[in-house]
Amino acid sequence: MHASDRYFAEMRTLTRESFRARQAHSLASLGFGAAGVAFSHWYVGTQRSDPGLLAEARRWLEIAESFASPPPPSRRSRQSARAFPFSSLVYGPLGLAFVKLLVACSAGDSSRERQIEAFTQAVRSCSRGAPSELVQGIAGHLFATAFVYRRWPDRRLGELGDRLARRLMVGLEGGSSGPMPVRSPADLTLAHGLLGRHLALFSWASAAGFQPPRRLTTAFREAAALALANPAALCPHPEYDGSLCNGFAGLAIVAVAAHEALGDENSIETARVAMLRALKAGSIDASLCCGRAGLALALMRVAAQASEEPWRDLAHLQIESVLSTHPEAWSSEGLVHGRAVIPCLAELLKGCSESPQSSCELPPAVIPNLFIYR
């Protein structure tokens, strides 16, 4: 049985209560919980045009909704400790609204209009007072909007994306004092720093079909040059150098997004160099955030733009390693730190085997990471 089919067969046997018995926290979220499980069913279900998997995605959304917490009562509580990151795509309620919209749009049923409105309202609510970063803030909101808009270019999503992009650009410029400085590695990383904001803006430029502002491309090139010249500026802990969240796999992903938005070869060279750094470092686990799944995804994204090099074969090795990981080695069932990434990667590997000339590209929306840099 194919790895993704084994996974789906197992998940069909789980109920709300048996799922809760598997993990004690973040039961609803995209990153750790049932919304991530729903995403994996949606992704493979759309790849296969399988109504049964899309029905399971809806069931997992119901499970996720049953665990979802109500929003905090005030802006101050929304901005308080990371224990309840209301503004986060991967931790908070927005991840659930995001997957609900994906499933509704794929089904093409009457709930699509309602879910578009619900998603735009959720973004507006979550973005009030939110930081600019990818994991817990505005960049994550724009990234999700770009992902949906690329597939269903609805006017309301376009207006929402433009507003979010303008907010991010103001943040990048740093107001009247000029561009924001990089004071620590957390200021530069994909998860919580400049690279995450660059990724969101390049993704929106590609989805909405416009040329990114020159100041954005200049800012990315300067950030990439800093990271490559001084690796400790990006990640002072070498064991994370290979990760998406805080390492060079994340830089490679952003460089590919820059190439797709700009069409220049300099970004692909940046992606190649970053990918070599990431491979040299390796990974600490199997996850999408810090581990081999994230490394595999970055390799496949680079392979789609630099097919003459062995990136695809190296990605296959990483994917096979993820698929062979013992179930008890996973920390959760969600998408970013958990087992829900398994069917996505398994389907990707299967597609590459059946069509070696395809781009083999996993949708970029699985990239948002929730590793909190400490």
C-alpha positions as CSV (number, residue, x, y, z in Angstrom):
1,M,0.0,0.0,0.0
2,H,1.2,3.5,-0.9
3,A,2.5,5.5,2.1
4,S,-0.2,8.1,1.8
5,D,-2.9,5.4,1.5
6,R,-1.7,3.8,4.7
7,Y,-1.8,7.2,6.4
8,F,-5.4,7.9,5.2
9,A,-6.6,4.4,6.2
10,E,-5.3,5.0,9.7
11,M,-6.7,8.5,10.0
12,R,-10.2,7.2,8.9
13,T,-10.3,5.1,12.1
14,L,-9.7,8.1,14.4
15,T,-12.6,9.9,16.1
16,R,-12.5,13.2,18.0
17,E,-11.8,11.4,21.3
18,S,-9.2,9.1,20.0
19,F,-7.4,12.0,18.3
20,R,-7.5,13.9,21.6
21,A,-5.9,10.9,23.3
22,R,-2.9,11.1,20.9
23,Q,-1.8,14.6,21.9
24,A,-2.5,17.0,24.7
25,H,-2.1,20.4,23.1
26,S,-2.9,22.5,20.0
27,L,-5.6,20.1,18.8
28,A,-7.2,22.5,16.3
29,S,-4.2,24.2,14.7
30,L,-2.8,23.9,11.2
31,G,0.7,23.4,12.6
32,F,0.0,20.8,15.3
33,G,-3.6,19.6,15.1
34,A,-6.6,18.6,13.1
35,A,-6.6,21.5,10.7
36,G,-3.2,20.2,9.5
37,V,-4.7,16.7,9.0
38,A,-7.6,18.3,7.0
39,F,-5.0,20.1,4.8
40,S,-3.2,16.9,3.9
41,H,-6.6,15.3,2.9
42,W,-7.4,18.4,0.9
43,Y,-4.0,18.4,-0.9
44,V,-4.0,14.8,-1.9
45,G,-7.7,14.8,-2.6
46,T,-7.3,17.6,-5.1
47,Q,-4.3,16.0,-6.7
48,R,-6.2,12.8,-7.2
49,S,-9.7,14.3,-7.7
50,D,-10.8,12.0,-4.9
51,P,-14.2,13.1,-3.4
52,G,-13.7,10.6,-0.6
53,L,-10.6,12.4,0.6
54,L,-12.3,15.7,0.3
55,A,-15.1,14.4,2.5
56,E,-12.5,13.3,5.0
57,A,-11.0,16.8,4.9
58,R,-14.4,18.2,5.9
59,R,-14.7,15.6,8.7
60,W,-11.3,16.7,10.1
61,L,-12.4,20.3,9.8
62,E,-15.4,19.5,12.0
63,I,-13.0,17.9,14.5
64,A,-10.7,20.9,14.4
65,E,-13.6,23.3,14.9
66,S,-14.8,21.3,18.0
67,F,-11.4,22.0,19.6
68,A,-11.0,25.6,18.5
69,S,-10.8,28.2,21.3
70,P,-12.8,31.4,21.2
71,P,-10.9,34.6,20.3
72,P,-9.4,36.5,23.3
73,P,-11.6,39.5,24.5
74,S,-9.2,42.3,23.8
75,R,-6.3,43.5,21.7
76,R,-4.0,43.4,24.7
77,S,-4.7,39.7,25.4
78,R,-4.2,39.0,21.6
79,Q,-0.7,40.5,21.8
80,S,0.2,38.8,25.1
81,A,2.2,35.7,25.6
82,R,2.8,33.2,22.8
83,A,0.7,30.7,24.8
84,F,-2.3,32.0,22.7
85,P,-1.0,33.4,19.5
86,F,-4.3,34.6,18.1
87,S,-2.6,36.2,15.0
88,S,-0.7,33.1,13.9
89,L,-1.6,31.2,10.7
90,V,-0.1,28.0,12.0
91,Y,-1.1,28.2,15.7
92,G,-4.3,30.2,15.7
93,P,-7.8,30.2,14.3
94,L,-6.8,31.6,11.0
95,G,-5.3,28.3,9.9
96,L,-8.7,26.7,10.4
97,A,-10.4,29.4,8.3
98,F,-7.7,29.0,5.6
99,V,-8.2,25.2,5.2
100,K,-12.0,25.6,5.3
101,L,-11.7,28.0,2.4
102,L,-9.5,25.6,0.4
103,V,-11.9,22.8,0.9
104,A,-15.0,24.9,0.0
105,C,-13.3,26.3,-3.2
106,S,-12.3,22.9,-4.3
107,A,-15.7,21.5,-3.8
108,G,-17.3,24.4,-5.7
109,D,-20.4,24.3,-3.5
110,S,-22.5,27.0,-2.1
111,S,-20.3,27.5,1.0
112,R,-17.5,29.0,-1.1
113,E,-18.9,32.6,-0.9
114,R,-19.5,32.2,2.8
115,Q,-16.0,30.9,3.4
116,I,-14.3,33.7,1.4
117,E,-16.1,36.2,3.6
118,A,-15.2,34.2,6.7
119,F,-11.6,34.1,5.7
120,T,-11.3,37.8,4.9
121,Q,-13.0,38.7,8.2
122,A,-10.7,36.3,10.1
123,V,-7.6,38.0,8.5
124,R,-8.8,41.4,9.4
125,S,-9.5,40.3,13.0
126,C,-6.2,38.5,13.4
127,S,-4.1,41.3,11.8
128,R,-5.1,43.9,14.3
129,G,-2.0,44.7,16.3
130,A,-0.2,41.6,14.8
131,P,3.6,41.5,14.3
132,S,4.9,41.5,10.7
133,E,6.5,38.1,10.7
134,L,5.5,34.9,8.9
135,V,4.7,32.6,11.7
136,Q,2.6,34.8,13.9
137,G,1.8,37.8,11.9
138,I,1.0,39.8,8.7
139,A,3.4,37.9,6.4
140,G,1.6,34.7,7.2
141,H,-1.7,36.3,6.5
142,L,-0.5,37.5,3.1
143,F,1.1,34.2,2.3
144,A,-2.2,32.3,2.9
145,T,-4.1,34.9,0.9
146,A,-1.6,34.6,-2.0
147,F,-2.0,30.8,-1.9
148,V,-5.8,30.9,-2.3
149,Y,-5.8,33.8,-4.8
150,R,-3.4,32.0,-7.1
151,R,-6.1,29.3,-7.5
152,W,-9.3,31.3,-7.1
153,P,-8.6,35.0,-8.0
154,D,-11.6,36.5,-6.2
155,R,-11.8,40.3,-6.1
156,R,-12.2,40.4,-2.3
157,L,-9.0,38.3,-1.8
158,G,-7.2,40.6,-4.2
159,E,-8.1,43.7,-2.2
160,L,-7.2,42.0,1.0
161,G,-3.8,40.9,-0.4
162,D,-3.0,44.4,-1.6
163,R,-3.8,45.9,1.8
164,L,-1.6,43.3,3.6
165,A,1.3,43.9,1.1
166,R,1.2,47.6,1.7
167,R,1.4,47.1,5.5
168,L,4.4,44.8,5.0
169,M,6.2,47.1,2.7
170,V,5.9,50.0,5.3
171,G,7.3,47.6,7.9
172,L,10.3,46.7,5.6
173,E,11.0,50.4,4.9
174,G,11.1,51.2,8.7
175,G,9.4,54.5,8.3
176,S,11.3,57.8,8.0
177,S,14.5,56.3,9.5
178,G,15.0,54.0,6.6
179,P,15.2,50.2,6.2
180,M,14.8,48.0,9.3
181,P,18.3,46.9,10.6
182,V,19.2,43.3,11.3
183,R,20.1,43.2,15.0
184,S,19.9,39.5,15.7
185,P,19.3,36.2,13.8
186,A,15.6,36.4,14.7
187,D,15.4,39.5,12.6
188,L,16.6,37.6,9.5
189,T,15.0,34.2,9.6
190,L,12.1,32.8,7.6
191,A,10.0,32.0,10.6
192,H,10.2,35.4,12.4
193,G,12.3,37.8,10.4
194,L,12.9,39.5,7.1
195,L,13.0,36.4,5.0
196,G,9.5,35.5,6.0
197,R,8.2,39.0,4.9
198,H,10.2,38.7,1.7
199,L,8.6,35.3,1.0
200,A,5.1,36.6,1.5
201,L,5.6,39.7,-0.7
202,F,7.3,37.7,-3.5
203,S,4.4,35.2,-3.3
204,W,1.8,37.9,-3.6
205,A,3.6,39.5,-6.5
206,S,3.6,36.2,-8.4
207,A,0.0,35.4,-7.5
208,A,-1.4,38.9,-8.3
209,G,0.9,39.3,-11.4
210,F,2.9,42.4,-10.7
211,Q,6.6,43.4,-10.6
212,P,7.8,43.6,-7.0
213,P,9.0,47.1,-5.9
214,R,12.7,47.7,-6.5
215,R,13.3,48.4,-2.8
216,L,12.0,44.9,-2.0
217,T,14.4,43.1,-4.4
218,T,17.3,45.2,-3.0
219,A,16.4,44.4,0.6
220,F,16.2,40.6,-0.2
221,R,19.6,40.6,-2.0
222,E,21.2,42.4,0.9
223,A,19.7,40.0,3.4
224,A,20.8,37.0,1.4
225,A,24.3,38.4,1.0
226,L,24.5,38.9,4.8
227,A,23.4,35.3,5.5
228,L,25.7,33.7,3.0
229,A,28.7,35.8,4.1
230,N,28.1,35.3,7.8
231,P,26.1,32.1,8.4
232,A,25.9,32.9,12.1
233,A,23.9,36.0,11.2
234,L,21.1,33.7,10.0
235,C,21.5,30.8,12.5
236,P,24.0,30.8,15.3
237,H,23.3,27.2,16.1
238,P,24.8,25.0,13.3
239,E,22.4,22.1,14.1
240,Y,19.6,24.3,12.6
241,D,21.5,25.4,9.5
242,G,19.5,22.9,7.4
243,S,16.1,24.0,8.5
244,L,13.3,25.9,6.9
245,C,12.4,27.9,10.0
246,N,15.8,29.4,10.9
247,G,18.3,28.0,8.4
248,F,19.5,27.9,4.8
249,A,16.6,25.7,3.5
250,G,14.4,28.7,4.3
251,L,16.7,31.1,2.4
252,A,16.7,28.7,-0.6
253,I,12.8,28.8,-0.6
254,V,12.7,32.6,-0.6
255,A,15.4,32.8,-3.3
256,V,13.2,30.5,-5.5
257,A,10.2,32.7,-4.8
258,A,12.2,35.8,-5.7
259,H,13.2,34.1,-9.0
260,E,9.6,33.4,-9.8
261,A,8.6,37.0,-9.1
262,L,11.6,38.6,-10.7
263,G,12.9,36.2,-13.3
264,D,16.6,36.8,-12.6
265,E,19.3,34.2,-12.4
266,N,21.0,35.7,-9.4
267,S,18.3,34.4,-7.1
268,I,18.7,30.9,-8.4
269,E,22.4,31.1,-7.7
270,T,21.6,32.2,-4.2
271,A,19.2,29.2,-3.9
272,R,21.9,26.8,-5.0
273,V,24.5,28.1,-2.5
274,A,21.9,28.2,0.3
275,M,20.8,24.6,-0.5
276,L,24.4,23.3,-0.4
277,R,24.8,24.9,3.1
278,A,21.5,23.3,4.2
279,L,22.6,19.8,2.9
280,K,25.9,20.1,4.6
281,A,24.2,20.8,7.9
282,G,21.5,18.1,7.7
283,S,18.5,18.1,9.9
284,I,17.5,17.4,13.5
285,D,14.2,15.5,12.9
286,A,11.7,14.5,10.2
287,S,9.5,17.6,10.5
288,L,8.6,20.2,7.9
289,C,9.8,23.0,10.2
290,C,13.2,21.9,11.4
291,G,13.8,18.6,9.6
292,R,14.0,16.4,6.6
293,A,10.6,17.2,5.2
294,G,11.4,20.9,5.0
295,L,14.8,20.1,3.5
296,A,13.1,17.9,0.9
297,L,10.6,20.6,0.0
298,A,13.3,23.1,-0.4
299,L,15.2,20.7,-2.7
300,M,12.2,20.1,-4.9
301,R,11.6,23.8,-5.2
302,V,15.1,24.4,-6.3
303,A,14.9,21.4,-8.6
304,A,11.9,22.9,-10.4
305,Q,14.2,25.9,-11.4
306,A,17.6,24.1,-11.7
307,S,16.7,20.8,-13.2
308,E,20.2,20.1,-14.6
309,E,21.5,19.4,-11.1
310,P,20.8,16.4,-8.8
311,W,18.5,18.3,-6.4
312,R,15.6,16.0,-7.3
313,D,17.5,12.8,-6.4
314,L,18.6,14.4,-3.2
315,A,15.0,15.3,-2.4
316,H,13.9,11.8,-3.0
317,L,16.4,10.5,-0.4
318,Q,15.0,13.0,2.2
319,I,11.4,12.1,1.4
320,E,12.1,8.4,1.7
321,S,13.7,9.0,5.1
322,V,10.7,11.0,6.2
323,L,8.3,8.2,5.1
324,S,10.3,5.6,7.0
325,T,10.3,7.6,10.3
326,H,8.7,5.6,13.2
327,P,5.3,7.0,14.2
328,E,6.5,7.6,17.8
329,A,9.2,9.9,16.6
330,W,6.6,12.5,15.6
331,S,5.7,15.2,18.1
332,S,2.2,15.8,16.8
333,E,-0.4,14.9,14.1
334,G,-0.4,18.4,12.4
335,L,1.3,19.7,9.3
336,V,4.3,21.6,10.4
337,H,5.7,19.5,13.2
338,G,3.6,16.4,12.7
339,R,2.7,13.4,10.5
340,A,0.2,15.2,8.3
341,V,3.1,16.1,6.0
342,I,3.6,12.4,5.2
343,P,0.9,12.0,2.5
344,C,1.8,15.4,0.9
345,L,5.4,14.2,0.5
346,A,4.4,10.7,-0.5
347,E,2.1,12.0,-3.2
348,L,4.9,14.3,-4.4
349,L,7.3,11.4,-4.6
350,K,4.8,9.3,-6.4
351,G,4.1,12.1,-8.9
352,C,7.8,12.5,-9.7
353,S,8.2,8.8,-10.3
354,E,5.2,8.7,-12.7
355,S,6.2,11.9,-14.5
356,P,9.9,12.6,-14.1
357,Q,9.8,15.7,-16.2
358,S,7.1,17.4,-14.1
359,S,8.0,20.3,-11.8
360,C,7.0,18.1,-8.8
361,E,6.2,21.2,-6.7
362,L,4.4,20.9,-3.4
363,P,2.2,24.0,-2.9
364,P,4.1,26.7,-1.2
365,A,1.4,27.1,1.5
366,V,2.9,24.3,3.5
367,I,6.0,26.4,4.0
368,P,4.9,28.5,7.0
369,N,6.8,27.3,10.0
370,L,6.2,27.6,13.7
371,F,9.5,26.9,15.3
372,I,10.0,29.7,17.9
373,Y,13.6,30.8,17.9
374,R,15.2,30.8,21.4
